[in-house]
Amino acid sequence: MDVLALLLSVLSRTLEIYSLILLVRVLLSWFPNLDWGNPVLSTVSSITDPYLNAFRGLIPPIGGIDLSAILAFIALSLGQQLLGTASVAVMTSSF
């Protein structure tokens, strides 16, 4: 049971880190003159764009603003909460 709790905790932390990377990506998208060919920016983009693309089109852009990131953050938050709750449940059931 301890291995499962550890795995769930690691997955939850991974989603937390991914959320931060996604936040950086969204904030950087506000600066249209950035060089996305830069290795760091390119890496951030390649990590986050496939996930964001899954949500694009679900909410139409409003005034030219893409709101798909909102759904992406909601999905990540729900995933983190589920993993956190499952981790606590596994840890308490092992006592």
C-alpha positions in Angstrom: 0.0 0.0 0.0 2.9 2.4 0.7 4.1 2.1 -2.9 0.7 3.0 -4.2 0.4 6.0 -1.9 3.9 7.1 -3.0 3.0 6.6 -6.7 -0.2 8.7 -6.3 1.7 11.4 -4.5 4.4 11.6 -7.2 1.7 11.7 -9.9 0.0 14.6 -8.0 3.3 16.5 -7.7 4.0 15.9 -11.4 0.6 17.5 -12.3 1.4 20.4 -10.0 4.7 21.0 -11.8 3.0 20.6 -15.2 0.5 23.2 -14.1 3.3 25.7 -13.4 4.8 25.0 -16.8 1.4 25.5 -18.4 1.0 28.8 -16.5 4.4 29.9 -17.9 3.3 29.0 -21.4 0.0 30.9 -21.1 1.7 34.0 -19.7 4.4 33.9 -22.4 1.7 33.7 -25.1 0.8 37.3 -24.2 4.1 38.4 -25.7 3.7 38.0 -29.5 7.3 39.0 -30.3 9.0 36.2 -28.4 11.3 33.9 -30.4 9.7 30.5 -30.0 12.7 29.1 -31.8 14.6 29.6 -28.5 15.4 26.2 -27.1 13.8 27.0 -23.7 10.6 28.4 -25.2 10.5 25.7 -27.8 10.7 23.1 -25.0 7.9 24.7 -23.0 5.8 24.9 -26.1 6.4 21.3 -27.1 5.5 20.1 -23.6 2.3 22.1 -23.3 0.9 22.5 -26.8 -0.4 18.9 -27.3 -2.3 19.2 -24.0 -3.7 22.6 -24.9 -4.6 21.5 -28.4 -6.9 18.9 -26.8 -9.0 21.7 -25.4 -8.9 24.1 -28.3 -12.2 24.3 -30.1 -14.2 23.3 -27.0 -14.6 26.9 -26.1 -14.7 29.3 -29.1 -12.3 32.3 -28.8 -14.0 35.4 -27.5 -12.7 38.6 -29.0 -9.7 36.8 -30.4 -8.7 35.4 -26.9 -8.3 31.6 -26.7 -10.0 30.4 -23.5 -8.9 26.8 -23.9 -6.3 27.2 -21.1 -9.1 27.7 -18.6 -10.5 24.2 -19.3 -6.9 22.8 -19.3 -6.3 24.2 -15.8 -9.6 23.0 -14.6 -8.9 19.5 -15.8 -5.4 19.5 -14.2 -6.8 20.8 -11.0 -9.4 18.0 -10.9 -6.7 15.4 -11.6 -4.6 16.7 -8.8 -7.5 16.7 -6.4 -8.4 13.1 -7.3 -4.9 11.9 -7.0 -4.4 13.7 -3.7 -7.6 12.3 -2.3 -6.7 8.8 -3.5 -3.3 9.1 -1.9 -4.7 10.1 1.4 -7.3 7.3 1.2 -4.6 4.7 0.5 -2.4 6.0 3.3 -5.2 6.0 5.9 -6.4 2.5 4.9 -2.9 1.1 5.5 -3.0 1.8 9.2 
